[in-house]
Amino acid sequence: MSAPPSRTRAQVLAPSPASEPVPASPTPSVPADGGSGTTRTYEKRPFLLDFFPLETAKDTRLSRFFDRLREGHLSTTRCAKDGELLWPPRTACPKCHGEALEWVDLPETGRIYAFSAVLAGAPLGMEDQVPFAVGLVDLEGVPLRLFGRIEGRPWNQLSVGQTVRVESFDIGDGRFFYRFRAPT
Amino acid sequence: MSARGVALVGGTTIPWGVRSATWPELAQEIGAALFRAVPELRTEDVDSLFLGAAEPERFAFQSHVAPLAAEQMGLRPTRILQRTELACASGQSAIRSAYAAIAAGLSDVAVAVGIEKMNLPSMAEANTAMGCALDRPWDGPHGATAPPFFAMVAQRHMLEYGTTEEQMAAVSEKNHRFANTNPHAHFHEKKFPRDKLLRLPMVAPPLRLGDCSSMTDGAAAVVLAGEEFVRRYTDTPVWVRGTGQYSDFHNLANAGSLTDWVGLKHASREALGRAKIAPKDLDFAEVHDCFTISEIIEYESIGLCPPGEGGKFATDGRAEIGGDLVVNPRGGLLGCGHPLGATGIGQAVEVYQQCAHRVPAERQVPDPEWALVHNLSGSANVHSVMVYQGGGTA
């Protein structure tokens, strides 16, 4: 067996004639460019920040949620033992740790608790949707305050306390999700 | 609080900003900078390495980053090698883990380093990575990232307490002004002039560009040592006196009040209690001003002023040199930028440098002794606090 090449041998190598010296660390006097980098749009766009839809019974124990959305209803799980209404839908109750959960449909209206809008800095697949409004909505009659997109009106025509409807929608690849809609 | 005293014995940062450098190059740069900053430190002294890194899997397409960082920095840990991930608080988590290991006798001399490379050719990729720090399948698909969430926090604080855009701008003005004294900061006052803050474009209403910290590339490192080893490296050790942490939800639906940060109240009470001091004893604080509204609520939740009076605390100059305490003298996240894993370490570097009187006079806290460092992470659902004492003995 031959000996492994000695690392110290590298010391006798001549510098590559075409090589530039490795740039030194910038000194504090060099200003950062302060920009936000260049923007390039990817061709493949995950809409839900994922690359693999995991919505059917093959992949998730919560497939009923997506089935029900496809039928036009927002639903979630409730603990059969202590009645706790849980969001997002779960497979075990975080309070009693029971695994007997039942599906319930949620109210179809709510009131805006807080809202804002994304005017810049959207994630992949959402760049073309800017500006869009988002908000926290208190669902009517249940102790749930859900976050979601708010469609129907520009963000600057929304107000805290305003009533919005819950709707499901096809995101364009066969999958469904929920959002809110303010009356026009 | 523990049988064995643990102290910061040195630390440094590299220039933060939009860096023409990859993740491993930032690791090499901070390694070289650390050994220059702590000349008595030998590589064989460092038995453990704790790496704060929030999202190298997305930002640098690299996992198993702790051994990568060790190799880049020229370290061969023999006791504990560990990455800590807690989104925006990943850096403080590294320090807390190093502290715990040393206090328990499992390590004698440890490096806590934070490295984050965030600026990529596509900012949308970085925005997606930030969205993944929230509840990705449930909140992410709506387009949730940090700015719209903290914008809702600001909207509620304005509604409930009458907080104004001018008060938020006062925080931005202060932190960018302090950043002028910090050549490693990403942004300085000239980028965010005082008289232009209220005319800058909205990012997520009511938050404007000057209200938001940024996507920043950066790294920072500190050395922590057990009490028997401290004097080998420094005459100005800064002792860890207390820690506290609290996590109360993850999905935005489970946030409860947006303006009453219960988690921070718990975490700061725990950390200050372990240090046996009260908020009024603090000489300075490095708090998590990811957004101006965050710093305002942090004044309130740490107990520096009553609920709803955080905006006035800023405009009255109570967080300035000569005020009640100095808040964010290095320039905060607003000025320094927010390279997630490096932020908490950069704050600790400032604590060490302040107590050693090694910062420019314009931001030197007079007679600094007690300091609090705070990081929130995600949607302010987790709060992490550490309390340090400069001077004194183990």
Boltz contact constraints between the chains, C-beta under 6 A:
constraints:
  - contact:
      token1: [A, 25]
      token2: [B, 29]
      max_distance: 6.0
  - contact:
      token1: [A, 26]
      token2: [B, 15]
      max_distance: 6.0
  - contact:
      token1: [A, 28]
      token2: [B, 183]
      max_distance: 6.0
  - contact:
      token1: [A, 32]
      token2: [B, 17]
      max_distance: 6.0
  - contact:
      token1: [A, 32]
      token2: [B, 18]
      max_distance: 6.0
  - contact:
      token1: [A, 32]
      token2: [B, 186]
      max_distance: 6.0
  - contact:
      token1: [A, 33]
      token2: [B, 18]
      max_distance: 6.0
  - contact:
      token1: [A, 34]
      token2: [B, 191]
      max_distance: 6.0
  - contact:
      token1: [A, 35]
      token2: [B, 18]
      max_distance: 6.0
  - contact:
      token1: [A, 36]
      token2: [B, 123]
      max_distance: 6.0
  - contact:
      token1: [A, 37]
      token2: [B, 119]
      max_distance: 6.0
  - contact:
      token1: [A, 37]
      token2: [B, 123]
      max_distance: 6.0
  - contact:
      token1: [A, 39]
      token2: [B, 123]
      max_distance: 6.0
  - contact:
      token1: [A, 40]
      token2: [B, 121]
      max_distance: 6.0
  - contact:
      token1: [A, 40]
      token2: [B, 122]
      max_distance: 6.0
  - contact:
      token1: [A, 48]
      token2: [B, 141]
      max_distance: 6.0
  - contact:
      token1: [A, 49]
      token2: [B, 128]
      max_distance: 6.0
  - contact:
      token1: [A, 49]
      token2: [B, 131]
      max_distance: 6.0
  - contact:
      token1: [A, 49]
      token2: [B, 136]
      max_distance: 6.0
  - contact:
      token1: [A, 49]
      token2: [B, 140]
      max_distance: 6.0
  - contact:
      token1: [A, 87]
      token2: [B, 253]
      max_distance: 6.0
  - contact:
      token1: [A, 88]
      token2: [B, 138]
      max_distance: 6.0
  - contact:
      token1: [A, 88]
      token2: [B, 251]
      max_distance: 6.0
  - contact:
      token1: [A, 114]
      token2: [B, 152]
      max_distance: 6.0
  - contact:
      token1: [A, 114]
      token2: [B, 155]
      max_distance: 6.0
  - contact:
      token1: [A, 114]
      token2: [B, 156]
      max_distance: 6.0
  - contact:
      token1: [A, 116]
      token2: [B, 148]
      max_distance: 6.0
  - contact:
      token1: [A, 116]
      token2: [B, 151]
      max_distance: 6.0
  - contact:
      token1: [A, 116]
      token2: [B, 152]
      max_distance: 6.0
  - contact:
      token1: [A, 116]
      token2: [B, 204]
      max_distance: 6.0
  - contact:
      token1: [A, 116]
      token2: [B, 205]
      max_distance: 6.0
  - contact:
      token1: [A, 117]
      token2: [B, 205]
      max_distance: 6.0
  - contact:
      token1: [A, 118]
      token2: [B, 143]
      max_distance: 6.0
  - contact:
      token1: [A, 118]
      token2: [B, 148]
      max_distance: 6.0
  - contact:
      token1: [A, 119]
      token2: [B, 202]
      max_distance: 6.0
  - contact:
      token1: [A, 120]
      token2: [B, 203]
      max_distance: 6.0
  - contact:
      token1: [A, 121]
      token2: [B, 127]
      max_distance: 6.0
  - contact:
      token1: [A, 122]
      token2: [B, 143]
      max_distance: 6.0
  - contact:
      token1: [A, 123]
      token2: [B, 127]
      max_distance: 6.0
  - contact:
      token1: [A, 123]
      token2: [B, 128]
      max_distance: 6.0
  - contact:
      token1: [A, 123]
      token2: [B, 131]
      max_distance: 6.0
  - contact:
      token1: [A, 124]
      token2: [B, 124]
      max_distance: 6.0
  - contact:
      token1: [A, 124]
      token2: [B, 128]
      max_distance: 6.0
  - contact:
      token1: [A, 126]
      token2: [B, 143]
      max_distance: 6.0
  - contact:
      token1: [A, 127]
      token2: [B, 124]
      max_distance: 6.0
  - contact:
      token1: [A, 134]
      token2: [B, 142]
      max_distance: 6.0
  - contact:
      token1: [A, 134]
      token2: [B, 148]
      max_distance: 6.0
  - contact:
      token1: [A, 145]
      token2: [B, 253]
      max_distance: 6.0
  - contact:
      token1: [A, 146]
      token2: [B, 253]
      max_distance: 6.0
  - contact:
      token1: [A, 147]
      token2: [B, 139]
      max_distance: 6.0
  - contact:
      token1: [A, 147]
      token2: [B, 252]
      max_distance: 6.0
  - contact:
      token1: [A, 148]
      token2: [B, 142]
      max_distance: 6.0
  - contact:
      token1: [A, 149]
      token2: [B, 142]
      max_distance: 6.0
  - contact:
      token1: [A, 177]
      token2: [B, 141]
      max_distance: 6.0
